[in-house]
Amino acid sequence: MKKKLLASIIASMLSPAVYADSLPQIEVIGTSEQINQQQITQETIQSNSSSTSDVVNILKNSPSVSVNQAGPVSGFPVIRGIADHRLNVELDGMPLLASCPNHMNTPLSYTSPSQVDNVEIYPGITPVSVGGDSIGGSILVKTNEPFFAPTSEVVTKGEIGAYYRNNGDAKGGNVAVTTANDKFSLTYKGSKAMSGNYDAADDFKDFTTTTKSTSGTEFTSGTEGTTTDKDEVAGTAYESINHSLGFAYKGDDNLFQATITKQEMPYQQYPNQRMDMTQNDSTKLNLSFDQAMSWGDLKLQAYSEEVDHKMAFMDYKIQTQMPMDTESETKGVKASALVALDNKNDLNIGAELQTYTLDDYWVANPASPGMSPNTFWNINNGTRDRNALFAEWIKEVSPAWKTRLGARYELVNMNADEVQGYHDADTFTKGTVTMTTNEASEAAAFNASDRSVTDHNLNLTALASYKASDTFDMDMGFARQVRSPTLYERYTWSTWSMAAVMNNFVGDGNGYIGDINLEPETAYTLSTTLDWHAANQKDWSVQVMPYFSHIENYIDAELVKSYGDFGVYQYVNESARIYGLDVAANTKLAENEFGDWKAKAKVNYARGINLETDDNLYNIMPLNATVAVMQQLNRWNNSVELVLVSDKTEVSENRNELKTAGYSLVNMKTSYTLKNLRIDFGIDNLFNHSYDLPTGGVYTGEGKTMSITGIPQLAVPGAGRTFYAGLNLKF
């Protein structure tokens, strides 16, 4: 069935190429002037900013990106089956880390769609000059492109926008103001977004939950006594506030930028985690300097980030409060020089330093014997410091051939201080029941171990592009890419189910503990992009992108304790293989009195296998396709989109991953532009189709979520029919 679906979709996308001579222009989304690079333009970002508050959802416009939905504004981007911390994700050049045992504050959760200027995506292979410490590619989000006025002029410009979505009563607004002359530029950007829980298309559960006051909490955002509906997806409410102030100075041959950003997130609930975010405050400072030299270009950057993150139970997670705090500090410096050796050879060399410190502790709750008398230290003074050197040779072999060869060495030092549990013994008494946690003995074993680890990681990349003719290009690449484990993968230590389920990146309801002796993941990746297109690069294109990765020391998980549908797992090194195919196509359909008509489509297929257990890797998106027809008529832009997703049957048996049924969705949107005013209106899931998110994990949005055996095996459902409207005014 999957092969027939894939063949029919590819055939339908290839057929318009026959009529290339009569097709008008369209934008080609795919490879760019850079080898192995895809781009998301500002126009694409703006056209989707009313329908989502999560930047990651907009990245799905790339042929190689999907989303593992976590929090409503904190989805995990996935490139070809590889997600989250396995990717190099940078925000304005800052490769930040998630400071949360559930990865609730990933790098892209710190900005809103209205603040993003453009996105660069390197699928599968990251050039060594772009970044390291990843095995699946890179996503570079840029928010601070400076504006300068013409010579002798002073220009003040800006924009203001707002949107509303009926499903969940979601609403938000944004403002941006820039004052600039030809040398100086000052920009402020601000946004606020908030929503209640969204509704699924149908009742997906046979129970409801009523909110009530819980011991020691101040985080309940709803009203006591409120009861969920059976179609209500609890754990999908949020509020997020982002501010950014940027300064830029442009000299005759240099550019200096300084940006300070601040996020206040009062809460973000999670439908697939046992706890919710009840605060996330972040402050970032980013400085950069670019200098044009007689021999090439020099780039310098320094950045810092401080995060204060808290978790607890909100609204419909009915538990005695278990406050959890995470504090982190990141500092980094980058330096690179692009040296023009001659008119056909460039050398890019550079260095990168990053220090990262993390404290993850759970303050005692005296009202609960299970969470007292001590503070539980999940990670105490964890450190993860990276030092990198790279060199990259870029050569134009001939007018048809370009190559990019690079090497990157990374020294990663990690350590953590001693830990403790809530209790000073392996058992505690709750009422008349004695419970065994093994906290004291496991903490003692951890504290007695040698926790200092040093990794020596070598990345090698070879990329090439070949222009065979005016209508066919090809990119190809091979890479050895290495990623060291995170602090949470190495230093979480308690097998007690209540503590272990707090450490979970993937939302599957299981608990996880680390292993100090984990080896870095090493991926050997081969990928190709075959690009057929019109001679003018605009009328039509078809891109076929096969890829293959063999990963040594892939960090999977091994069952330690079983509790029926769920369990406690320990991270282990095993071998894995990921392979698949991306297909993207664009074409002009017609140009007549009814407007300009275009179409675009993409297909993704990924397969991930653990070679030692012969099990499927967890959270691999099934075969899926998106086809859209677009019309432009005067000031109107309209589109109809069809989303097709196959059954998910290739699941991880080891982690009791849920199977999901296939589905199809129809989305519609329209926009009207009048001078500086843009109005958007759309309907997602037009026919109110009921479906489950294939990579959404297990529904833990309500009830006694801390009971490892008390959660039903439900997949997180997608949103039902959603109407949205937005406007944006530029001045």
C-alpha positions as semicolon CSV with decimal commas, in nm:
position;residue;x (nm);y (nm);z (nm)
1;M;0,000;0,000;0,000
2;K;0,281;0,240;0,092
3;K;0,470;0,171;-0,231
4;K;0,157;0,234;-0,440
5;L;0,087;0,559;-0,254
6;L;0,445;0,676;-0,299
7;A;0,451;0,585;-0,669
8;S;0,119;0,756;-0,744
9;I;0,217;1,079;-0,566
10;I;0,555;1,098;-0,741
11;A;0,391;1,031;-1,076
12;S;0,137;1,307;-1,021
13;M;0,414;1,552;-0,936
14;L;0,632;1,458;-1,231
15;S;0,358;1,485;-1,495
16;P;0,330;1,870;-1,505
17;A;0,693;1,895;-1,617
18;V;0,587;1,800;-1,971
19;Y;0,411;2,135;-2,009
20;A;0,704;2,347;-1,893
21;D;0,699;2,585;-2,191
22;S;0,356;2,720;-2,100
23;L;0,403;2,745;-1,723
24;P;0,444;3,078;-1,543
25;Q;0,703;3,142;-1,268
26;I;0,693;2,991;-0,922
27;E;0,931;2,988;-0,630
28;V;1,158;2,685;-0,618
29;I;1,195;2,548;-0,265
30;G;1,491;2,319;-0,234
31;T;1,863;2,347;-0,291
32;S;2,012;2,697;-0,300
33;E;2,347;2,843;-0,403
34;Q;2,493;2,669;-0,097
35;I;2,548;2,296;-0,137
36;N;2,291;2,084;0,049
37;Q;2,091;2,380;0,179
38;Q;1,717;2,449;0,190
39;Q;1,559;2,782;0,278
40;I;1,236;2,906;0,434
41;T;1,177;3,263;0,318
42;Q;1,019;3,549;0,509
43;E;0,719;3,536;0,275
44;T;0,654;3,173;0,372
45;I;0,693;3,255;0,741
46;Q;0,451;3,547;0,722
47;S;0,189;3,349;0,533
48;N;0,183;3,087;0,813
49;S;0,219;3,309;1,120
50;S;-0,157;3,336;1,186
51;S;-0,215;2,961;1,184
52;T;0,052;2,864;1,440
53;S;0,240;3,012;1,736
54;D;0,524;2,758;1,705
55;V;0,812;2,835;1,465
56;V;0,876;2,462;1,427
57;N;0,539;2,410;1,255
58;I;0,646;2,652;0,981
59;L;0,960;2,445;0,917
60;K;0,734;2,174;0,774
61;N;0,743;2,377;0,451
62;S;1,089;2,229;0,400
63;P;1,091;1,905;0,198
64;S;1,299;1,733;0,469
65;V;1,143;1,849;0,797
66;S;0,857;1,713;1,009
67;V;0,753;1,784;1,368
68;N;0,730;1,576;1,686
69;Q;0,465;1,773;1,872
70;A;0,543;1,831;2,238
71;G;0,424;2,153;2,399
72;P;0,200;2,378;2,189
73;V;0,487;2,624;2,127
74;S;0,778;2,384;2,180
75;G;0,760;2,121;1,907
76;F;1,073;1,924;1,817
77;P;1,195;1,967;1,458
78;V;1,278;1,640;1,284
79;I;1,510;1,608;0,986
80;R;1,484;1,271;0,815
81;G;1,393;1,078;1,129
82;I;1,647;1,252;1,356
83;A;1,516;1,504;1,610
84;D;1,574;1,739;1,901
85;H;1,926;1,737;2,052
86;R;2,061;1,523;1,767
87;L;2,025;1,828;1,540
88;N;2,233;2,145;1,537
89;V;1,960;2,403;1,602
90;E;2,080;2,763;1,623
91;L;1,894;3,083;1,699
92;D;2,085;3,379;1,553
93;G;2,403;3,174;1,554
94;M;2,361;3,053;1,915
95;P;2,364;2,670;1,948
96;L;2,159;2,656;2,268
97;L;2,064;2,352;2,478
98;A;1,735;2,252;2,638
99;S;1,754;2,302;3,015
100;C;1,475;2,072;3,125
101;P;1,442;1,697;3,192
102;N;1,153;1,697;2,941
103;H;1,320;1,935;2,691
104;M;1,037;2,186;2,732
105;N;1,260;2,483;2,644
106;T;1,422;2,386;2,317
107;P;1,608;2,660;2,124
108;L;1,320;2,749;1,891
109;S;1,073;2,788;2,178
110;Y;1,241;3,121;2,251
111;T;1,105;3,306;1,949
112;S;0,773;3,355;1,773
113;P;0,696;3,332;1,401
114;S;0,651;3,711;1,383
115;Q;1,012;3,762;1,494
116;V;1,177;3,533;1,238
117;D;1,331;3,673;0,921
118;N;1,447;3,354;0,749
119;V;1,559;2,996;0,809
120;E;1,842;2,791;0,659
121;I;1,818;2,411;0,675
122;Y;2,097;2,165;0,607
123;P;1,928;1,823;0,584
124;G;2,130;1,522;0,692
125;I;2,478;1,669;0,659
126;T;2,603;1,980;0,840
127;P;2,906;2,152;0,683
128;V;3,179;2,173;0,948
129;S;3,179;2,555;0,929
130;V;2,807;2,561;1,014
131;G;2,824;2,357;1,335
132;G;2,897;2,030;1,509
133;D;2,783;1,808;1,796
134;S;2,497;1,674;1,583
135;I;2,428;1,381;1,353
136;G;2,114;1,476;1,160
137;G;2,164;1,819;1,004
138;S;2,119;2,182;1,102
139;I;1,845;2,443;1,137
140;L;1,961;2,805;1,149
141;V;1,688;3,053;1,244
142;K;1,765;3,420;1,199
143;T;1,565;3,698;1,364
144;N;1,796;3,997;1,360
145;E;1,869;4,095;1,000
146;P;1,945;4,469;1,038
147;F;1,785;4,743;0,826
148;F;1,973;5,056;0,721
149;A;1,832;5,367;0,552
150;P;1,969;5,521;0,233
151;T;2,254;5,768;0,273
152;S;2,163;6,093;0,452
153;E;1,817;5,966;0,543
154;V;1,657;5,866;0,871
155;V;1,379;5,608;0,842
156;T;1,140;5,484;1,105
157;K;0,937;5,181;1,008
158;G;0,757;4,900;1,174
159;E;0,464;4,665;1,179
160;I;0,188;4,555;1,410
161;G;-0,008;4,234;1,387
162;A;-0,265;4,020;1,562
163;Y;-0,439;3,686;1,512
164;Y;-0,717;3,473;1,654
165;R;-0,788;3,100;1,632
166;N;-1,123;2,972;1,757
167;N;-1,004;2,625;1,860
168;G;-0,864;2,681;2,208
169;D;-0,947;3,050;2,198
170;A;-0,591;3,119;2,085
171;K;-0,486;3,479;2,033
172;G;-0,174;3,684;2,004
173;G;-0,016;4,002;1,883
174;N;0,318;4,136;1,774
175;V;0,487;4,469;1,718
176;A;0,819;4,568;1,560
177;V;0,973;4,916;1,529
178;T;1,300;5,014;1,361
179;T;1,472;5,352;1,350
180;A;1,776;5,371;1,125
181;N;2,003;5,587;0,919
182;D;2,275;5,463;0,686
183;K;2,506;5,374;0,977
184;F;2,293;5,296;1,283
185;S;1,988;5,075;1,326
186;L;1,779;5,018;1,639
187;T;1,500;4,756;1,640
188;Y;1,249;4,638;1,898
189;K;1,039;4,328;1,844
190;G;0,776;4,202;2,085
191;S;0,510;3,934;2,081
192;K;0,257;3,770;2,308
193;A;0,064;3,448;2,248
194;M;-0,182;3,258;2,463
195;S;-0,437;2,981;2,428
196;G;-0,657;2,744;2,621
197;N;-0,682;2,372;2,550
198;Y;-0,775;2,280;2,194
199;D;-1,050;2,034;2,102
200;A;-1,013;1,720;1,895
201;A;-1,263;1,651;1,617
202;D;-1,444;1,381;1,821
203;D;-1,453;1,239;2,172
204;F;-1,125;1,051;2,206
205;K;-1,156;0,948;2,572
206;D;-1,425;0,791;2,791
207;F;-1,340;0,993;3,104
208;T;-1,331;1,353;3,224
209;T;-1,129;1,526;3,495
210;T;-1,230;1,806;3,732
211;T;-0,979;2,061;3,858
212;K;-0,929;2,103;4,229
213;S;-0,687;2,277;4,462
214;T;-0,372;2,071;4,518
215;S;-0,138;2,091;4,812
216;G;0,112;2,373;4,789
217;T;0,022;2,486;4,438
218;E;-0,014;2,834;4,302
219;F;-0,006;2,733;3,939
220;T;-0,366;2,643;3,853
221;S;-0,460;2,871;3,561
222;G;-0,820;2,751;3,529
223;T;-1,110;2,771;3,772
224;E;-1,148;2,516;4,051
225;G;-1,427;2,275;3,970
226;T;-1,389;2,303;3,591
227;T;-1,435;1,970;3,412
228;T;-1,282;1,864;3,083
229;D;-1,495;1,762;2,789
230;K;-1,436;1,425;2,627
231;D;-1,303;1,593;2,313
232;E;-1,084;1,840;2,505
233;V;-0,709;1,781;2,474
234;A;-0,594;1,885;2,820
235;G;-0,237;2,006;2,850
236;T;-0,240;2,224;2,536
237;A;-0,281;2,567;2,697
238;Y;0,003;2,820;2,706
239;E;0,110;3,180;2,744
240;S;0,434;3,318;2,600
241;I;0,584;3,667;2,592
242;N;0,897;3,752;2,390
243;H;1,098;4,076;2,370
244;S;1,399;4,159;2,156
245;L;1,605;4,480;2,134
246;G;1,870;4,494;1,864
247;F;2,135;4,749;1,774
248;A;2,348;4,747;1,459
249;Y;2,629;4,967;1,326
250;K;2,750;4,946;0,967
251;G;3,092;5,078;0,878
252;D;3,246;5,103;0,536
253;D;3,355;4,738;0,546
254;N;3,220;4,599;0,873
255;L;2,901;4,529;1,065
256;F;2,852;4,516;1,443
257;Q;2,533;4,384;1,603
258;A;2,418;4,356;1,964
259;T;2,088;4,197;2,061
260;I;1,930;4,129;2,397
261;T;1,626;3,903;2,414
262;K;1,397;3,819;2,700
263;Q;1,132;3,551;2,731
264;E;0,867;3,522;2,998
265;M;0,657;3,208;2,971
266;P;0,413;3,196;3,267
267;Y;0,302;2,848;3,169
268;Q;0,295;2,591;2,894
269;Q;0,102;2,270;2,947
270;Y;0,195;1,937;2,792
271;P;-0,046;1,667;2,671
272;N;0,231;1,404;2,653
273;Q;0,431;1,476;2,969
274;R;0,345;1,398;3,329
275;M;0,419;1,756;3,437
276;D;0,374;2,107;3,295
277;M;0,596;2,410;3,261
278;T;0,493;2,669;3,519
279;Q;0,761;2,925;3,444
280;N;1,039;2,976;3,194
281;D;1,241;3,296;3,209
282;S;1,533;3,342;2,975
283;T;1,773;3,628;2,905
284;K;2,015;3,621;2,610
285;L;2,288;3,858;2,496
286;N;2,424;3,813;2,146
287;L;2,716;4,014;2,000
288;S;2,858;3,974;1,650
289;F;3,114;4,151;1,433
290;D;3,174;4,097;1,061
291;Q;3,477;4,254;0,894
292;A;3,564;4,249;0,525
293;M;3,940;4,216;0,479
294;S;4,164;4,233;0,176
295;W;4,206;3,856;0,198
296;G;3,843;3,765;0,276
297;D;3,591;3,791;0,562
298;L;3,629;3,773;0,939
299;K;3,336;3,682;1,168
300;L;3,331;3,703;1,548
301;Q;3,046;3,621;1,786
302;A;2,995;3,605;2,162
303;Y;2,674;3,505;2,338
304;S;2,530;3,416;2,676
305;E;2,202;3,275;2,805
306;E;2,055;3,236;3,153
307;V;1,748;3,017;3,206
308;D;1,523;2,980;3,509
309;H;1,279;2,695;3,445
310;K;1,010;2,546;3,669
311;M;0,770;2,253;3,639
312;A;0,469;2,146;3,844
313;F;0,114;2,013;3,791
314;M;-0,145;2,244;3,634
315;D;-0,521;2,234;3,587
316;Y;-0,616;1,874;3,513
317;K;-0,307;1,690;3,635
318;I;-0,450;1,601;3,975
319;Q;-0,153;1,535;4,203
320;T;0,013;1,657;4,519
321;Q;0,253;1,921;4,396
322;M;0,607;1,816;4,309
323;P;0,793;2,140;4,231
324;M;1,093;2,101;4,000
325;D;1,351;2,370;3,924
326;T;1,616;2,391;3,656
327;E;1,874;2,667;3,626
328;S;2,134;2,691;3,352
329;E;2,394;2,925;3,211
330;T;2,543;2,907;2,863
331;K;2,835;3,114;2,733
332;G;2,993;3,088;2,392
333;V;3,244;3,241;2,152
334;K;3,279;3,181;1,778
335;A;3,547;3,300;1,536
336;S;3,587;3,220;1,169
337;A;3,776;3,351;0,869
338;L;3,683;3,293;0,506
339;V;4,005;3,332;0,310
340;A;3,999;3,376;-0,068
341;L;4,298;3,169;-0,185
342;D;4,228;3,259;-0,547
343;N;3,922;3,315;-0,766
344;K;3,827;2,945;-0,746
345;N;3,940;2,839;-0,398
346;D;3,828;2,953;-0,053
347;L;3,944;2,835;0,286
348;N;3,709;2,867;0,585
349;I;3,876;2,818;0,923
350;G;3,745;2,880;1,270
351;A;3,708;2,796;1,635
352;E;3,418;2,767;1,879
353;L;3,404;2,757;2,259
354;Q;3,092;2,688;2,464
355;T;3,047;2,638;2,838
356;Y;2,722;2,506;2,985
357;T;2,627;2,464;3,351
358;L;2,305;2,301;3,475
359;D;2,137;2,250;3,812
360;D;1,822;2,035;3,817
361;Y;1,671;2,000;4,164
362;W;1,330;1,923;4,314
363;V;1,253;2,110;4,633
364;A;1,100;1,901;4,913
365;N;0,725;1,921;4,975
366;P;0,674;1,873;5,351
367;A;0,309;1,782;5,291
368;S;0,414;1,460;5,117
369;P;0,625;1,185;5,278
370;G;0,720;1,073;4,927
371;M;0,880;1,409;4,850
372;S;1,058;1,500;5,174
373;P;1,258;1,575;5,380
374;N;1,546;1,641;5,135
375;T;1,575;1,832;4,811
376;F;1,609;1,577;4,529
377;W;1,911;1,652;4,310
378;N;1,849;1,516;3,962
379;I;2,168;1,681;3,827
380;N;2,397;1,881;4,055
381;N;2,631;2,132;3,891
382;G;2,638;1,945;3,564
383;T;2,886;2,087;3,314
384;R;2,919;2,028;2,942
385;D;3,194;2,229;2,774
386;R;3,277;2,215;2,403
387;N;3,592;2,334;2,227
388;A;3,601;2,306;1,849
389;L;3,836;2,375;1,559
390;F;3,738;2,342;1,192
391;A;3,879;2,389;0,844
392;E;3,684;2,379;0,520
393;W;3,808;2,397;0,161
394;I;3,559;2,530;-0,093
395;K;3,663;2,483;-0,455
396;E;3,513;2,556;-0,795
397;V;3,660;2,265;-0,987
398;S;3,494;2,379;-1,310
399;P;3,188;2,585;-1,406
400;A;2,985;2,267;-1,354
401;W;3,152;2,126;-1,040
402;K;3,181;2,274;-0,690
403;T;3,314;2,093;-0,385
404;R;3,316;2,159;-0,010
405;L;3,550;1,943;0,201
406;G;3,587;1,990;0,574
407;A;3,711;1,856;0,905
408;R;3,601;1,955;1,256
409;Y;3,752;1,843;1,584
410;E;3,552;1,882;1,906
411;L;3,672;1,829;2,260
412;V;3,373;1,776;2,492
413;N;3,429;1,773;2,870
414;M;3,142;1,672;3,101
415;N;3,108;1,635;3,476
416;A;2,856;1,653;3,762
417;D;2,869;1,682;4,140
418;E;2,724;1,442;4,397
419;V;2,348;1,389;4,419
420;Q;2,090;1,297;4,680
421;G;1,733;1,172;4,689
422;Y;1,431;1,287;4,884
423;H;1,512;1,025;5,146
424;D;1,827;0,916;5,329
425;A;1,723;0,551;5,311
426;D;1,605;0,311;5,041
427;T;1,253;0,298;5,186
428;F;0,999;0,540;5,329
429;T;0,660;0,502;5,495
430;K;0,342;0,651;5,353
431;G;0,058;0,593;5,596
432;T;0,073;0,223;5,677
433;V;0,260;0,131;5,358
434;T;0,637;0,103;5,330
435;M;0,765;0,193;4,984
436;T;1,103;0,105;4,833
437;T;1,281;0,364;4,617
438;N;1,650;0,262;4,638
439;E;1,737;0,634;4,642
440;A;2,010;0,612;4,905
441;S;2,198;0,317;4,754
442;E;2,169;0,447;4,394
443;A;2,282;0,797;4,498
444;A;2,577;0,644;4,684
445;A;2,677;0,437;4,379
446;F;2,653;0,742;4,155
447;N;2,855;0,957;4,398
448;A;3,127;0,693;4,422
449;S;3,170;0,677;4,044
450;D;3,414;0,872;3,829
451;R;3,181;1,125;3,669
452;S;3,433;1,319;3,462
453;V;3,412;1,228;3,092
454;T;3,610;1,361;2,794
455;D;3,510;1,292;2,434
456;H;3,731;1,350;2,130
457;N;3,496;1,390;1,833
458;L;3,604;1,415;1,469
459;N;3,359;1,527;1,199
460;L;3,446;1,488;0,829
461;T;3,228;1,614;0,545
462;A;3,254;1,595;0,168
463;L;2,993;1,781;-0,037
464;A;2,975;1,840;-0,410
465;S;2,737;1,996;-0,658
466;Y;2,722;1,926;-1,032
467;K;2,535;2,129;-1,292
468;A;2,484;1,881;-1,573
469;S;2,267;2,109;-1,788
470;D;2,031;2,403;-1,775
471;T;1,761;2,167;-1,649
472;F;1,943;1,924;-1,418
473;D;2,158;1,977;-1,108
474;M;2,284;1,733;-0,851
475;D;2,411;1,768;-0,495
476;M;2,580;1,480;-0,318
477;G;2,749;1,436;0,015
478;F;2,913;1,196;0,256
479;A;2,986;1,271;0,619
480;R;3,110;1,134;0,946
481;Q;2,929;1,327;1,220
482;V;2,961;1,283;1,597
483;R;2,741;1,392;1,890
484;S;2,826;1,357;2,256
485;P;2,548;1,261;2,501
486;T;2,359;1,531;2,689
487;L;2,384;1,581;3,064
488;Y;2,045;1,412;3,104
489;E;2,159;1,110;2,904
490;R;2,472;1,065;3,118
491;Y;2,390;1,185;3,468
492;T;2,026;1,111;3,563
493;W;2,049;0,828;3,812
494;S;1,733;0,717;4,001
495;T;1,538;0,410;3,886
496;W;1,251;0,495;4,124
497;S;0,958;0,525;3,885
498;M;0,832;0,857;4,026
499;A;1,174;1,015;3,969
500;A;1,251;0,840;3,639
501;V;0,929;0,945;3,461
502;M;1,035;1,306;3,517
503;N;1,321;1,244;3,272
504;N;1,163;1,194;2,932
505;F;1,235;1,381;2,606
506;V;0,992;1,194;2,383
507;G;0,656;1,198;2,560
508;D;0,602;0,821;2,563
509;G;0,508;0,799;2,932
510;N;0,816;0,596;3,026
511;G;1,091;0,687;3,272
512;Y;1,458;0,717;3,179
513;I;1,794;0,714;3,356
514;G;2,138;0,792;3,226
515;D;2,466;0,608;3,190
516;I;2,793;0,789;3,262
517;N;2,978;0,549;3,031
518;L;2,779;0,628;2,717
519;E;2,990;0,672;2,404
520;P;2,924;0,954;2,155
521;E;2,697;0,875;1,860
522;T;2,882;0,849;1,527
523;A;2,678;0,871;1,207
524;Y;2,802;0,789;0,859
525;T;2,561;0,960;0,621
526;L;2,527;0,949;0,244
527;S;2,275;1,176;0,071
528;T;2,194;1,300;-0,279
529;T;1,966;1,563;-0,430
530;L;1,861;1,513;-0,792
531;D;1,710;1,838;-0,915
532;W;1,522;1,863;-1,243
533;H;1,392;2,212;-1,319
534;A;1,299;2,458;-1,589
535;A;1,584;2,636;-1,762
536;N;1,477;2,965;-1,605
537;Q;1,485;2,802;-1,256
538;K;1,128;2,919;-1,190
539;D;0,857;2,748;-1,394
540;W;0,883;2,398;-1,247
541;S;1,111;2,174;-1,046
542;V;1,123;1,819;-0,914
543;Q;1,374;1,719;-0,649
544;V;1,437;1,361;-0,541
545;M;1,649;1,326;-0,227
546;P;1,746;0,975;-0,109
547;Y;1,958;0,936;0,206
548;F;2,117;0,668;0,423
549;S;2,276;0,685;0,772
550;H;2,455;0,415;0,966
551;I;2,490;0,521;1,331
552;E;2,738;0,359;1,567
553;N;2,671;0,393;1,940
554;Y;2,320;0,522;1,872
555;I;2,167;0,611;2,209
556;D;1,856;0,396;2,245
557;A;1,703;0,262;2,567
558;E;1,695;-0,073;2,748
559;L;1,416;-0,178;2,984
560;V;1,519;-0,185;3,352
561;K;1,181;-0,219;3,526
562;S;0,847;-0,303;3,367
563;Y;0,514;-0,170;3,493
564;G;0,288;-0,316;3,225
565;D;0,228;-0,060;2,952
566;F;0,511;0,160;3,080
567;G;0,858;0,106;3,221
568;V;1,183;0,255;3,341
569;Y;1,457;0,249;3,078
570;Q;1,829;0,318;3,078
571;Y;2,005;0,485;2,787
572;V;2,238;0,243;2,606
573;N;2,465;0,248;2,304
574;E;2,355;0,031;2,012
575;S;2,387;0,042;1,633
576;A;2,112;0,186;1,415
577;R;2,026;0,257;1,054
578;I;1,805;0,531;0,913
579;Y;1,723;0,562;0,545
580;G;1,455;0,716;0,333
581;L;1,350;0,951;0,058
582;D;1,230;1,312;0,031
583;V;1,058;1,434;-0,283
584;A;0,961;1,795;-0,353
585;A;0,796;1,946;-0,660
586;N;0,674;2,287;-0,774
587;T;0,500;2,378;-1,095
588;K;0,299;2,646;-1,268
589;L;-0,044;2,524;-1,369
590;A;-0,199;2,810;-1,564
591;E;-0,223;3,185;-1,613
592;N;-0,568;3,311;-1,714
593;E;-0,846;3,553;-1,625
594;F;-0,891;3,365;-1,298
595;G;-0,535;3,440;-1,190
596;D;-0,197;3,267;-1,170
597;W;-0,220;2,904;-1,064
598;K;0,061;2,707;-0,904
599;A;0,105;2,374;-0,729
600;K;0,359;2,230;-0,492
601;A;0,401;1,899;-0,317
602;K;0,634;1,703;-0,096
603;V;0,667;1,339;0,009
604;N;0,862;1,202;0,306
605;Y;0,948;0,844;0,385
606;A;1,185;0,748;0,667
607;R;1,273;0,410;0,815
608;G;1,473;0,363;1,136
609;I;1,597;0,027;1,267
610;N;1,795;-0,074;1,576
611;L;2,045;-0,320;1,424
612;E;2,112;-0,501;1,751
613;T;1,752;-0,564;1,856
614;D;1,592;-0,554;1,509
615;D;1,333;-0,320;1,659
616;N;1,205;-0,002;1,498
617;L;1,348;0,325;1,625
618;Y;1,106;0,533;1,829
619;N;0,908;0,829;1,686
620;I;0,975;0,788;1,314
621;M;0,711;0,965;1,107
622;P;0,529;0,729;0,867
623;L;0,502;0,789;0,494
624;N;0,336;1,125;0,437
625;A;0,268;1,374;0,161
626;T;0,143;1,731;0,125
627;V;-0,005;1,870;-0,196
628;A;-0,117;2,231;-0,237
629;V;-0,279;2,429;-0,518
630;M;-0,235;2,807;-0,503
631;Q;-0,405;3,093;-0,683
632;Q;-0,307;3,459;-0,706
633;L;-0,567;3,700;-0,839
634;N;-0,498;4,072;-0,807
635;R;-0,463;4,134;-0,432
636;W;-0,586;3,787;-0,333
637;N;-0,372;3,481;-0,258
638;N;-0,561;3,157;-0,203
639;S;-0,456;2,798;-0,145
640;V;-0,600;2,455;-0,076
641;E;-0,375;2,198;0,088
642;L;-0,417;1,822;0,118
643;V;-0,218;1,640;0,390
644;L;-0,191;1,261;0,359
645;V;-0,040;1,042;0,631
646;S;-0,014;0,663;0,614
647;D;-0,084;0,415;0,895
648;K;0,192;0,400;1,153
649;T;0,262;0,031;1,199
650;E;0,642;0,024;1,223
651;V;0,668;0,110;1,593
652;S;0,917;0,049;1,871
653;E;0,799;-0,265;2,048
654;N;1,067;-0,210;2,313
655;R;0,907;0,117;2,427
656;N;0,546;0,008;2,369
657;E;0,505;0,279;2,107
658;L;0,146;0,333;1,996
659;K;0,029;0,256;1,643
660;T;-0,182;0,522;1,472
661;A;-0,424;0,511;1,180
662;G;-0,365;0,695;0,855
663;Y;-0,556;1,013;0,781
664;S;-0,608;1,295;0,534
665;L;-0,669;1,660;0,614
666;V;-0,776;1,953;0,399
667;N;-0,659;2,303;0,487
668;M;-0,764;2,627;0,319
669;K;-0,633;2,979;0,351
670;T;-0,665;3,314;0,181
671;S;-0,496;3,651;0,219
672;Y;-0,573;3,999;0,091
673;T;-0,305;4,267;0,060
674;L;-0,382;4,637;0,029
675;K;-0,069;4,851;0,026
676;N;0,079;4,791;0,373
677;L;-0,212;4,592;0,515
678;R;-0,232;4,213;0,495
679;I;-0,539;4,020;0,611
680;D;-0,529;3,639;0,650
681;F;-0,810;3,393;0,696
682;G;-0,798;3,016;0,696
683;I;-0,949;2,686;0,804
684;D;-0,734;2,397;0,918
685;N;-0,885;2,048;0,914
686;L;-1,174;2,173;0,702
687;F;-1,382;1,855;0,731
688;N;-1,318;1,813;1,105
689;H;-1,144;1,479;1,059
690;S;-1,051;1,288;1,375
691;Y;-0,688;1,170;1,386
692;D;-0,399;1,092;1,620
693;L;-0,054;1,251;1,598
694;P;0,184;0,976;1,477
695;T;0,475;1,120;1,675
696;G;0,273;1,289;1,951
697;G;0,342;1,025;2,217
698;V;0,107;0,910;2,493
699;Y;-0,173;1,128;2,628
700;T;-0,085;1,229;2,985
701;G;-0,271;1,559;2,986
702;E;-0,497;1,488;3,282
703;G;-0,560;1,263;3,580
704;K;-0,315;1,105;3,819
705;T;-0,025;1,143;3,582
706;M;0,242;1,046;3,836
707;S;0,109;0,691;3,864
708;I;0,317;0,490;3,621
709;T;0,042;0,227;3,597
710;G;-0,261;0,460;3,603
711;I;-0,244;0,621;3,258
712;P;-0,454;0,479;2,971
713;Q;-0,275;0,402;2,647
714;L;-0,414;0,687;2,437
715;A;-0,238;0,869;2,156
716;V;-0,246;1,248;2,157
717;P;-0,514;1,357;1,907
718;G;-0,468;1,634;1,656
719;A;-0,680;1,948;1,660
720;G;-1,029;1,952;1,515
721;R;-1,156;2,210;1,271
722;T;-0,990;2,545;1,338
723;F;-1,085;2,883;1,196
724;Y;-0,823;3,155;1,215
725;A;-0,782;3,515;1,111
726;G;-0,492;3,756;1,128
727;L;-0,384;4,097;1,014
728;N;-0,053;4,271;0,976
729;L;-0,002;4,643;0,916
730;K;0,334;4,785;0,809
731;F;0,418;5,152;0,846
